[in-house]
Amino acid sequence: MHPGDLQAVEAYPGKAATPVPAGVEATGVVAAIGPGTPVAPGVEVGGRVTVFPYPGAWS
């Protein structure tokens, strides 16, 4: 967990949408790509990816 993610979640208590989408960055391996999902060129199942900034990245 990156401190910046915690800051984004806690940035505006009482003013953020509920529920607050957690995380603004993520790194992982693509497990699946849904039909019609927009992806960057070269992204495929089994590939390693990193995203930033992307609110709700932990979902």
N, C-alpha and C positions, 0 to 999 in steps of 0.2 A: 504494500500500500504506500503510495507516494503522498507526502504531506500536501502537495498541491491539490490532490483529489479531495482531501479532507477540507481544505480551504474552500474549494468550489461548492461542496455540499453544505458547508456552514456559512457561506458568504452572506446570505440575506435571511436570517431566521424570521419566520412569520410572513415573508413576502414572496418566497419561492413557490412555484407550483407544487401541489401535493399529489402524488408523492414526488419527492425530489429525485430525478434520475442520478444515480451515483456514478462517479468516475468521469474523468475527462480524457484519460489516456488508457491504452490497453496494448498488450503484446500477447500473441498466442499463435496457435496453429488453426487454420481454417478446417472446421469439421464438416460443414455443409454450406451450400449457397442456395438460397431459396429461388424459385422461379421469379424472374423479373427483378431480382435484386441488383442494383447498380454497383459494380465493383470496378476497381482500377485495372488497367491492362496488366495481364500477367498474374492476377490473383486467381488461385485455383485451390480446390480441396487438397489438403495436405501441405499447403504452403505456409510459411511463417509470415506474419503480418504485424505491423505496429500502426496504431492510429493515434493522432493528436491534432488538434483538439476535437473531441467528439463526445458531447454531453450524453451521458447514459451508456458509456463504453462498457461498463461492467455488466450490463444486462444481456 
